[in-house]
Amino acid sequence: MSRIMAHRGARNLWAENSMLGFRNILPHGFDAVEFDVHLTDAGEMVVIHDATLDRTTTGSGPVRALTPEARARCGSRGRTAR
């Protein structure tokens, strides 16, 4: 039996690891969704693939150094809903 997984929330369709991507995959019947979680020095869990914010967010620097205040200002980069 084949299983179909939405890798990082179907990152080729929507912003990688974004709530938009996770919400939009629901009606498509994927068997699973894959995502990565990093822990910040402040003890918060952040859903992001990279160890830095630069490629996929509007922030920059290491994920582990992200403060709660900086996280609140940080947005996703990448594809939007089609």
DSSP file (Angstrom, degrees, kcal/mol; ACC not computed):
  #  RESIDUE AA STRUCTURE BP1 BP2  ACC     N-H-->O    O-->H-N    N-H-->O    O-->H-N    TCO  KAPPA ALPHA  PHI   PSI    X-CA   Y-CA   Z-CA
    1    1 A M              0   0    0      0, 0.0     2,-0.3     0, 0.0     0, 0.0   0.000 360.0 360.0 360.0 131.3    0.0    0.0    0.0
    2    2 A S        -     0   0    0      2,-0.0     2,-0.4     0, 0.0     0, 0.0  -0.629 360.0-155.6 -84.9 143.5    1.3    3.4   -0.9
    3    3 A R        -     0   0    0     -2,-0.3     2,-0.5     2,-0.0    27,-0.1  -0.950   4.2-148.8-117.3 140.7    1.2    6.3    1.5
    4    4 A I        -     0   0    0     -2,-0.4    27,-2.7    25,-0.2    28,-1.1  -0.946  15.4-168.4-113.8 126.2    1.2    9.9    0.5
    5    5 A M  E     -a   32   0A   0     -2,-0.5     2,-1.1    26,-0.2    28,-0.2  -0.914  24.1-133.0-118.3 138.8    2.8   12.4    2.8
    6    6 A A  E >   -a   33   0A   0     26,-2.9    28,-2.0    -2,-0.4     3,-1.5  -0.776  31.0-143.0 -87.3  98.6    2.6   16.2    2.7
    7    7 A H  E 3> S-a   34   0A   0     -2,-1.1     4,-2.0     1,-0.3     5,-0.2  -0.510  77.3 -16.0 -71.2 118.9    6.3   17.0    3.2
    8    8 A R  T 34 S-     0   0    0     26,-1.4     9,-2.7    -2,-0.4    10,-0.4   0.833 134.0 -49.2  53.2  36.8    6.7   20.2    5.3
    9    9 A G  T <4 S-     0   0    0     -3,-1.5     5,-0.2    25,-0.5    -1,-0.2   0.868 105.9 -55.1  74.7  37.9    3.0   20.9    4.7
   10   10 A A  T >> S-     0   0    0     24,-0.1     3,-2.6    -3,-0.1     4,-1.9   0.968  72.2-171.7  58.7  57.2    3.2   20.5    0.9
   11   11 A R  T 3< S+     0   0    0     -4,-2.0    68,-0.3     1,-0.3     5,-0.2   0.647  76.5  63.8 -60.3 -18.6    6.0   23.1    0.7
   12   12 A N  T 34 S+     0   0    0     -5,-0.2    -1,-0.3     1,-0.1     3,-0.1   0.630 113.7  34.0 -79.3 -11.6    5.8   23.1   -3.1
   13   13 A L  T <4 S+     0   0    0     -3,-2.6     2,-0.3     1,-0.3    -2,-0.2   0.763 127.7  15.9-106.7 -39.0    2.3   24.5   -2.9
   14   14 A W  S  < S-     0   0    0     -4,-1.9    65,-0.3    -5,-0.2    -1,-0.3  -0.843 101.3 -60.4-134.3 167.5    2.3   26.7    0.2
   15   15 A A  S >  S-     0   0    0     64,-1.5     3,-1.5    -2,-0.3     6,-0.4  -0.238  70.3 -97.5 -52.2 131.1    4.8   28.4    2.5
   16   16 A E  T 3  S-     0   0    0     61,-0.4    -7,-0.2     1,-0.3    61,-0.2  -0.230  98.7  -4.9 -57.3 132.5    7.0   25.6    4.1
   17   17 A N  T 3  S+     0   0    0     -9,-2.7    -1,-0.3     1,-0.2     2,-0.2   0.789 100.6 143.7  55.2  32.8    5.9   24.5    7.6
   18   18 A S    <>  -     0   0    0     -3,-1.5     4,-2.5   -10,-0.4    -1,-0.2  -0.664  65.0-122.5-102.0 157.3    3.2   27.2    7.7
   19   19 A M  H  > S+     0   0    0     -2,-0.2     4,-2.7     1,-0.2     5,-0.2   0.862 115.4  59.0 -61.4 -34.9   -0.3   27.2    9.2
   20   20 A L  H  > S+     0   0    0      2,-0.2     4,-2.3     1,-0.2    -1,-0.2   0.940 108.5  43.8 -58.5 -48.0   -1.5   28.0    5.7
   21   21 A G  H  > S+     0   0    0     -6,-0.4     4,-1.4     2,-0.2    -2,-0.2   0.922 113.5  50.0 -63.6 -45.3    0.1   24.9    4.3
   22   22 A F  H  X S+     0   0    0     -4,-2.5     4,-0.6     1,-0.2    -2,-0.2   0.894 114.2  45.1 -63.0 -39.8   -1.1   22.7    7.2
   23   23 A R  H >< S+     0   0    0     -4,-2.7     3,-0.8     1,-0.2    -1,-0.2   0.905 111.3  52.7 -69.1 -40.7   -4.7   23.9    6.9
   24   24 A N  H 3< S+     0   0    0     -4,-2.3    -1,-0.2    -5,-0.2    -2,-0.2   0.703 101.4  59.7 -72.7 -19.1   -4.7   23.6    3.1
   25   25 A I  H ><>S+     0   0    0     -4,-1.4     3,-1.9     1,-0.2     5,-0.6   0.757  83.9  84.2 -78.1 -22.3   -3.6   20.0    3.0
   26   26 A L  G X<5S+     0   0    0     -3,-0.8     3,-1.1    -4,-0.6    -1,-0.2   0.869  89.1  45.9 -51.9 -48.8   -6.6   18.7    5.1
   27   27 A P  G 3 5S+     0   0    0      0, 0.0    -1,-0.3     0, 0.0    -2,-0.1   0.585  99.8  72.7 -74.0  -5.2   -9.1   18.3    2.2
   28   28 A H  G < 5S-     0   0    0     -3,-1.9    -2,-0.2    -4,-0.2    -3,-0.1   0.503  99.9-125.1 -90.1  -3.8   -6.5   16.6    0.0
   29   29 A G  T < 5 +     0   0    0     -3,-1.1   -25,-0.2    -4,-0.4    -3,-0.1   0.764  40.8 174.8  71.8  27.3   -6.5   13.3    2.0
   30   30 A F      < -     0   0    0     -5,-0.6   -25,-0.2     1,-0.1    -1,-0.2  -0.338  32.3-137.2 -61.6 148.6   -2.8   13.0    2.7
   31   31 A D  S    S-     0   0    0    -27,-2.7     2,-0.3     1,-0.2   -26,-0.2   0.759  79.2  -4.7 -78.1 -25.7   -1.9   10.0    4.9
   32   32 A A  E     -a    5   0A   0    -28,-1.1   -26,-2.9     2,-0.0     2,-0.4  -0.982  57.9-136.0-159.4 162.6    0.6   12.1    6.9
   33   33 A V  E     -a    6   0A   0     -2,-0.3     2,-0.4   -28,-0.2   -26,-0.2  -0.998  19.1-150.7-127.1 135.5    2.3   15.4    7.2
   34   34 A E  E     +a    7   0A   0    -28,-2.0   -26,-1.4    -2,-0.4   -25,-0.5  -0.874  25.9 154.4-106.2 135.7    6.0   15.8    8.0
   35   35 A F        -     0   0    0     -2,-0.4     2,-0.3   -27,-0.2    -2,-0.0  -0.981  32.5-126.8-153.1 161.5    7.4   18.7    9.8
   36   36 A D        -     0   0    0     -2,-0.3    12,-0.9   -28,-0.0     2,-0.4  -0.809  15.4-154.5-110.8 150.6   10.5   19.6   12.0
   37   37 A V  E     -B   47   0B   0     -2,-0.3     2,-0.3    10,-0.2    10,-0.2  -0.991   7.1-170.1-128.4 131.8   10.5   21.1   15.5
   38   38 A H  E     -B   46   0B   0      8,-2.9     8,-3.1    -2,-0.4     2,-0.5  -0.899  17.9-133.3-116.4 150.0   13.3   23.1   17.0
   39   39 A L  E     -B   45   0B   0     -2,-0.3     6,-0.2     6,-0.2     2,-0.1  -0.876  18.0-143.8-103.2 131.9   13.6   24.2   20.6
   40   40 A T    >   -     0   0    0      4,-2.9     3,-1.9    -2,-0.5    24,-0.2  -0.470  28.0-109.6 -87.1 164.8   14.6   27.8   21.4
   41   41 A D  T 3  S+     0   0    0     23,-3.7    24,-0.1     1,-0.3    -1,-0.1   0.751 121.0  61.7 -63.0 -23.0   16.7   28.9   24.4
   42   42 A A  T 3  S-     0   0    0     24,-0.5    -1,-0.3    22,-0.3    23,-0.1   0.486 122.2-108.2 -81.0  -3.4   13.5   30.4   25.8
   43   43 A G  S <  S+     0   0    0     -3,-1.9     2,-0.3     1,-0.3    -2,-0.1   0.581  74.4 135.6  88.8  10.2   12.0   26.9   25.9
   44   44 A E        -     0   0    0     22,-0.2    -4,-2.9    20,-0.1     2,-0.4  -0.697  51.9-130.8 -92.0 144.8    9.6   27.4   23.0
   45   45 A M  E     -B   39   0B   0     -2,-0.3     2,-0.4    -6,-0.2    -6,-0.2  -0.812  23.3-166.9 -92.7 134.1    9.1   24.9   20.3
   46   46 A V  E     -B   38   0B   0     -8,-3.1    -8,-2.9    -2,-0.4     2,-1.0  -0.984  19.8-134.8-124.5 128.2    9.2   26.3   16.7
   47   47 A V  E     +B   37   0B   0     -2,-0.4     2,-0.3   -10,-0.2   -10,-0.2  -0.733  56.9 124.4 -83.9 105.3    8.0   24.4   13.6
   48   48 A I        -     0   0    0     -2,-1.0    -2,-0.1   -12,-0.9   -31,-0.1  -0.961  53.6-145.3-160.8 144.3   10.9   25.0   11.1
   49   49 A H  S    S+     0   0    0     -2,-0.3    -1,-0.1   -41,-0.1   -12,-0.1   0.921  79.1  65.1 -80.6 -46.8   13.2   22.8    9.1
   50   50 A D  S    S-     0   0    0      2,-0.2    13,-0.0     1,-0.1   -12,-0.0  -0.289  78.5-128.8 -79.3 160.6   16.4   24.9    9.1
   51   51 A A  S    S+     0   0    0     12,-0.1    12,-2.7    11,-0.1    13,-0.5   0.578  96.0  53.3 -81.2 -10.8   18.5   25.7   12.1
   52   52 A T  B    S-C   62   0C   0     10,-0.3     4,-0.3    11,-0.1     3,-0.2  -0.861  76.5-136.1-122.5 160.5   18.3   29.4   11.0
   53   53 A L  S  > S+     0   0    0      8,-2.8     4,-1.7    -2,-0.3     3,-0.3   0.650  80.9  91.4 -84.2 -17.8   15.4   31.7   10.2
   54   54 A D  T  4 S+     0   0    0      7,-0.3    -1,-0.2     1,-0.2     6,-0.0   0.800  83.6  43.8 -57.6 -44.7   16.9   33.2    7.1
   55   55 A R  T  4 S+     0   0    0     -3,-0.2    -1,-0.2     1,-0.2    -2,-0.1   0.876 125.9  24.2 -74.3 -38.0   15.6   31.0    4.2
   56   56 A T  T  4 S+     0   0    0     -3,-0.3    21,-2.6    -4,-0.3     2,-0.3   0.435 117.1  47.8-114.2   0.2   12.0   30.5    5.2
   57   57 A T  B  < S-D   76   0D   0     -4,-1.7    19,-0.2    19,-0.3    17,-0.0  -0.822  79.0-112.8-133.6 173.8   11.0   33.4    7.4
   58   58 A T  S    S+     0   0    0     17,-2.1    18,-0.1    -2,-0.3    -4,-0.1   0.466  96.0  79.5 -83.2  -2.9   11.2   37.2    7.6
   59   59 A G        -     0   0    0     16,-0.4     2,-0.3    -6,-0.3    -2,-0.3  -0.286  67.9-146.0 -92.5-178.2   13.6   36.9   10.5
   60   60 A S        +     0   0    0      2,-0.1    -2,-0.1    -2,-0.1    -8,-0.0  -0.983  47.3  43.7-148.2 158.8   17.3   36.1   10.6
   61   61 A G  S    S-     0   0    0     -2,-0.3    -8,-2.8     5,-0.0    -7,-0.3  -0.375  92.7 -25.7 100.5 179.3   19.7   34.2   12.8
   62   62 A P  B >   -C   52   0C   0      0, 0.0     3,-0.7     0, 0.0   -10,-0.3  -0.391  48.3-135.6 -69.8 141.3   19.6   30.9   14.7
   63   63 A V  G >  S+     0   0    0    -12,-2.7     3,-2.0     1,-0.2   -22,-0.2   0.894 104.3  60.9 -60.5 -40.8   16.3   29.5   15.7
   64   64 A R  G 3  S+     0   0    0    -13,-0.5   -23,-3.7     1,-0.3   -22,-0.3   0.780 102.1  52.6 -61.4 -26.0   17.6   28.6   19.1
   65   65 A A  G <  S+     0   0    0     -3,-0.7    -1,-0.3   -25,-0.2     2,-0.2   0.441  80.8 123.4 -88.2   0.1   18.3   32.3   19.8
   66   66 A L    <   -     0   0    0     -3,-2.0   -24,-0.5    -4,-0.2   -22,-0.2  -0.441  51.1-150.3 -67.1 125.2   14.7   33.3   18.9
   67   67 A T     >  -     0   0    0     -2,-0.2     4,-2.6     1,-0.1     5,-0.2  -0.559  26.5-111.0 -89.1 160.1   13.0   35.2   21.7
   68   68 A P  H  > S+     0   0    0      0, 0.0     4,-1.7     0, 0.0     5,-0.1   0.873 120.1  51.7 -57.5 -36.3    9.2   35.1   22.2
   69   69 A E  H  > S+     0   0    0      2,-0.2     4,-0.9     1,-0.2     5,-0.1   0.919 111.3  45.6 -67.3 -43.9    9.1   38.8   21.1
   70   70 A A  H  > S+     0   0    0      1,-0.2     4,-0.8     2,-0.2     3,-0.5   0.869 109.8  56.0 -67.1 -36.3   11.0   38.2   17.9
   71   71 A R  H >< S+     0   0    0     -4,-2.6     3,-0.8     1,-0.2    -1,-0.2   0.896 102.4  55.8 -61.8 -39.6    8.9   35.1   17.2
   72   72 A A  H 3< S+     0   0    0     -4,-1.7    -1,-0.2     1,-0.2    -2,-0.2   0.784 111.2  44.3 -64.5 -26.8    5.8   37.2   17.4
   73   73 A R  H 3< S+     0   0    0     -4,-0.9     2,-0.3    -3,-0.5    -1,-0.2   0.568  94.3 100.0 -91.2 -10.2    7.2   39.6   14.7
   74   74 A C    <<  -     0   0    0     -4,-0.8     2,-0.3    -3,-0.8   -17,-0.0  -0.584  51.9-172.4 -85.3 135.2    8.5   36.8   12.4
   75   75 A G        -     0   0    0     -2,-0.3   -17,-2.1     1,-0.0   -16,-0.4  -0.789  26.4 -96.3-122.0 167.3    6.5   35.7    9.4
   76   76 A S  B     -D   57   0D   0     -2,-0.3     2,-0.3   -19,-0.2   -19,-0.3  -0.495  30.3-154.7 -79.7 149.7    6.7   32.9    6.8
   77   77 A R        +     0   0    0    -21,-2.6   -61,-0.4    -2,-0.2     2,-0.3  -0.894  49.3  50.5-117.1 153.2    8.3   33.4    3.4
   78   78 A G  S    S+     0   0    0     -2,-0.3   -63,-0.2   -63,-0.2   -22,-0.0  -0.825  87.0   4.1 124.4-160.3    7.5   31.4    0.3
   79   79 A R        -     0   0    0    -68,-0.3   -64,-1.5    -2,-0.3     2,-0.2  -0.207  55.3-151.9 -64.5 149.0    4.5   30.4   -1.7
   80   80 A T        -     0   0    0    -66,-0.2    -1,-0.1     1,-0.1    -3,-0.0  -0.684  42.8 -64.5-110.7 172.0    1.1   31.6   -0.9
   81   81 A A              0   0    0     -2,-0.2    -1,-0.1     1,-0.2   -67,-0.1  -0.250 360.0 360.0 -57.8 140.8   -2.2   29.8   -1.7
   82   82 A R              0   0    0    -69,-0.1    -1,-0.2    -3,-0.1   -68,-0.0   0.432 360.0 360.0 -91.6 360.0   -2.9   29.3   -5.4
